[in-house]
Amino acid sequence: MKITVTKNGQYAVSGAVPLATQIIGANAAGDSVDWRPGESFAVGDSYALCRCGRSSTKPFCDGSHARVGFNGEESASREPFAAAAKTFDGPALVLRDVEGLCAHARFCDRDGGVWRNVARTSSADDRGLFERQVGQCPSGRIVAWDVAAQGPIEPELPASIVIIEDPQENISGPIWVRGGIEIVASDGTAYERRNRVTLCRCGQSNNKPFCDGAHHAVGFKAT
């Protein structure tokens, strides 16, 4: 399974990667609390996803990037996540955070925020709640790190691509790549392979090909 970022063009997906929509679910207070299943798409061994935000057949590419003169220049750092991350210490776990990868899904803000909650991971119950909250972040901006085991704590995610919708904010979110699928830059270099990343699909990110939350700022809607 592989996603290739084409120069000023689409995401070329190969390897029969499953594709579906998931919706950010919110509680009465407006907090992001869960992921809710949406539409599943019938796809073949290969397909092309829009990254300019202008396709009339979203999430699929219809060639609009060429018509509008899309500038898809990739500016994302190739620095490994661990080297770029800030750390927030807790008694049993550490939180690692690369703010520039934020996709504004807002799971991290719940219950006072993960940056405070990492300090409350002494008990098994609090630790479990913290691990779940961090693991709900689609972009992998935040990662829980086990101090004793010296390793990351990651949710089990199937190798798949998810199109995010955010009805609470009345916007469409990024492309969520799950399960360590390889992502290759337009120059042929592979990005660091990770369990959770989000790719820009509004065309406005300043951290292409990755999402930087620009869809939230511009009010991007797929329909």
Buried (B, 14 or more C-beta within 10 A) or exposed (E): BBBBBBEBBBBBBBEEBBBBBBBBEBEEEEBBBEBEEEEEEEBEEEBBBBBBBBBEEBBBBBBBBEEEEBEBEBEBBEEEBEEBBEEBEBBBBBBBBBEBBBBBBBBBBBEEEBBEBBBBBEEEEBBEBBBEBBBBBBBBBBBBBBEEEEEBBBBEBEBBBBBBBBEBBEBBBBBBBBBBBBBBBBEEEEBBEBBBBBBBBBBBBEBBBBBBBBBBEEEBBBE
